[in-house]
């Protein structure tokens, strides 16, 4: 059944704070050691008008099996800045304000420790049970991730032969890989409007589209799921040129991943969008789905992440502190607002920022 026929049938709390050898992705568990990265973000508003506000996502608030955030330090010379946190979404936002006449410049330095993350899916383990309220939270619909209508119908069609939650989660993953495509013309990482994607039958986009589609379909199928927004911090050590940063300048290396909760296994990492990235971008490019490298990526990216990447948050429908504008669907890019309104964070003529990453070598003793 082709994609068109299938779709036709499917119908915040505030607080102040400063705080290798290449290997292909399907070859078993990766390094258990923690790596430390320092990620610096510098934002400068080139054409401000009146009072200016700037918002930056910090490294993920809290601790996960794949990341420990060590510090988030920030400054806003001539202005005022604070960190606003929401534990439910593990989000920290640097909220800076500058009076008229002051050049708006904000810097953020985050230090994180990351570890490659894999869940053994061969049998249920002894994963601790998640809090019921947490699971309900990650079943909710959001503006860009509705769980009714065509989203519900599509999820039901995809999972109709699945008997267990892990079979449902895998069926959605395989459907995303088979039916979507990475569109290089998409701005940034995409928008993530999954109802529009399904109704228009245009299943192209980038990570914030394709992995959002996974999350929305999983929630519609009754599986708690969440987008994990972040940025690539280093090259891949697992044999893939397309799945890592090409230099210390990671300004355009933002990447959204996803997790799905399965009883007995806990939060399981998935990334169908990166499978489609391997298809399109891994040299020589435009590889078929039956290509050996694509098959290895596909096998590995249901249940495993390489942590050459820093997580920001799980958040959707974010009200930016003291903003006069509308909520943002997700916070993976810096945002800014002047008296003229919200700036386009992908417009370098008015909104300039740079993100750099360096790995801090481990020390003995």
Secondary structure, DSSP 4 states (H G I P E B T S, - for coil): --HHHHHHHH--EEE---------TTSS----S-EEEEEEEEEEESS--SSEEEEEEPSPSSB-SSEEEEEEEEE-TTSEEEEEEEGGGTEEEEEEEE-TTS--EEEEEEEEEE--EE---SS---PPPPPHHHHHHTTS--SSS--SHHHHHHHHHHTTT--SHHHHHHHHHHHHHHH-EE-TTSSTT----HHHHHHHT--EE-HHHHHHHHHHHHHHTT--EEEEEEEE-S--SSS-GGGS-SSSB-TT-EEEEEEEEETTTEEEEE-HHHHHHHHHHSTT----TTSHHHHHHHHHTBSEE--SEEEEE---SB--TT-SSPPBS--SS-EEEETTEE--TT-TTTEEEEEEEEEEPP---
